[in-house]
């Protein structure tokens, strides 16, 4: 039974890793540098806001199966560790 759980967990994690996309931080760096020159909010604050917006955008693009696989992976890890 433990082997089956381990195989399922591994396959879920692999599926989750292939469905994630990275955040383009280069664009956020450009936004932060422009703000430093214009005297608006601090560049660090704008950089963090930009990363948060991109992360939320990526999360909203996830489909039902991706969210379900992620939830199932956390559920299985919780069962195994308890």
N, C-alpha and C positions, 0 to 999 in steps of 0.2 A: 504494500500500500504506500509506503514511504517513497519507493521508486516512482510510482505513478504520480504522486504529488510533486516530486522533484522534477519530473519530465514536464508536467503541466506548467509548473511555475517557470521553468526555463523557457518554454515555448511562449508563454504569455509575456515574459520580460523581453524576449527577442522581438516579438511582434510590436510591443510598445516602443522599443528603441528604434525600429525602422519607421514608425509612423510619426515620430517627432521631428520637428524642423528647428534648426537653430535660429537664433535671433541675430539680425544684422546690426551689430553694434557700431559699425562704421558710420552709418547714417546718424545715429545718436551722438556720436563724437562730433560730427560736423555741426549738428544743432547746438551742442553745448559750446563749441568754439565760437560760433556766431553770436551767441548770447553774451559771452565774456567780452567781446568787442563792443557790443551795443549797450552794455551796462544794465541789462534786464536782470532777471533772476540769476542766481549763481549757476554756473555751468554744471556743477555737480548735481544740483536739484533738477535741472532740465534733463540731464543725462539719465538720471534715475526715472523721471517721469516718462521719458521716451522709451526706456527699456520696459517699464510696466505696461505701457500702451501696446507695445509689440507683443509682449507675453500674453496679454489679454486677447489680442487679435488672433494669435496662434491657438489659444485655448478655445476660442469661439469657432474656429474652423474644424475642430475635432468632431468626428462623427460619433454616432451612437456606439458602434463597435469598439472604437478606440477608447472612449470613456468607460465602457463596460469592462474592457480588458484591463484597464488601469485599476478600476475599482476591485475587480476580481483578484488582481495581483496583490493588492494591499490586503485584501481579505484573507487570502491564502497565507501570506507572510505573517499576518497576525495570528492565525491558527497555529502555524508551525512554531512560532516563537513563544506562544503561551503554554 
